[in-house]
Amino acid sequence: PGSDSGGKGIEIYDTTKYKNLDKLFEEIVNGGYGIIEELIVQSPEIMKIYPDSVNTVRVVSYRTANNEIKILWTFLRMGVNGSVVDNMAAGGLAAMIDPETGIIYERAKDYKAENYIYHPNTGVKLVGMKLPDWDKLLKLLKEMSLVIPQFKLLGWDLAHTKNGWVLVEVNARPHSGTAQVSSINGRRKQFEEIEKLYELEVGIDEE
């Protein structure tokens, strides 16, 4: 749905089971609007963590005036208990990732403050896991950041497929709640640093 967030209203349809795709389209849209897209098939390395949802990486980055990409934080989001979405708002988990190495360094957590070394459904160990092709994710992130230079602070959602990393969506207002819950750490200092950097770049006089 185009007017919702947090994974609400997301459905997976097997189009091979429908004879009339026009009717299916009308059923999905149902008088409203939204996005219909091809199902992303994640790589086996990521699918083994939890197979029922596409488990995505959220990267929040800031682009400086010199086109330097500063990563503020990044985490892996995972679905649980049969859910087809990985959003924490829908009961999913998130685990902080070291942006330099692509290694999960914190226990996964949910919004109830429960934490997990292993995924509760699959038993896959999360802490210490290194995500595949991390250098390629960072390269793709920089390339994408230059496409929309008018936006400096963005939250990127990426999925790993057999063909590498793909963009799921980009958020102009990246939510900081997940990062704070997942790391048990506030983000005020980081935002203050960004604010100072922005003021220097655009020449804002504090007086």
Long-range contacts (C-beta under 8 A, 24 or more apart in sequence): 1-32, 1-33, 1-34, 2-32, 2-33, 2-34, 2-35, 3-32, 3-33, 5-89, 6-87, 6-89, 6-90, 7-83, 7-85, 7-86, 7-87, 7-89, 7-90, 7-92, 8-89, 8-90, 9-34, 10-84, 10-85, 11-84, 12-39, 12-84, 40-159, 40-161, 40-166, 40-168, 41-161, 41-162, 42-159, 42-160, 42-161, 43-132, 43-160, 43-161, 43-162, 44-162, 45-131, 45-132, 45-160, 46-131, 46-132, 46-159, 46-160, 48-122, 48-124, 49-76, 49-78, 49-119, 49-122, 49-124, 49-126, 50-78, 50-79, 50-80, 50-86, 50-119, 50-121, 50-122, 50-124, 51-122, 52-79, 52-82, 52-83, 52-84, 53-78, 53-79, 53-83, 53-84, 53-85, 53-86, 53-92, 54-86, 54-159, 54-168, 55-79, 55-86, 55-159, 56-86, 56-157, 56-158, 56-159, 56-168, 57-97, 57-131, 57-137, 57-157, 57-158, 57-159, 57-160, 58-94, 58-155, 58-156, 58-157, 58-174, 58-178, 59-99, 59-137, 59-141, 59-155, 59-156, 59-158, 60-153, 60-154, 60-155, 60-156, 60-174, 60-176, 60-179, 61-141, 61-145, 61-153, 61-154, 61-156, 62-152, 62-153, 62-194, 62-197, 63-145, 63-146, 63-149, 63-151, 63-152, 63-154, 64-152, 64-197, 64-201, 65-201, 67-145, 67-146, 67-149, 69-141, 69-142, 69-145, 71-99, 71-141, 72-179, 72-187, 72-190, 72-194, 73-99, 73-179, 73-183, 73-187, 73-190, 74-99, 75-178, 75-179, 75-182, 76-104, 76-108, 76-126, 76-131, 77-178, 78-108, 78-119, 80-110, 80-119, 80-120, 80-121, 81-120, 81-121, 88-178, 88-181, 93-119, 93-120, 94-178, 94-181, 94-182, 95-126, 95-127, 95-182, 96-179, 96-182, 96-183, 97-131, 99-138, 101-130, 101-134, 102-130, 102-131, 102-134, 102-137, 103-128, 103-129, 103-130, 103-131, 104-128, 104-129, 104-130, 104-131, 106-182, 106-183, 108-182, 109-181, 109-182, 109-184, 111-181, 113-181, 131-160, 132-160, 133-160, 133-164, 133-165, 136-164, 136-165, 137-165, 140-165, 140-167, 144-170, 152-198, 153-194
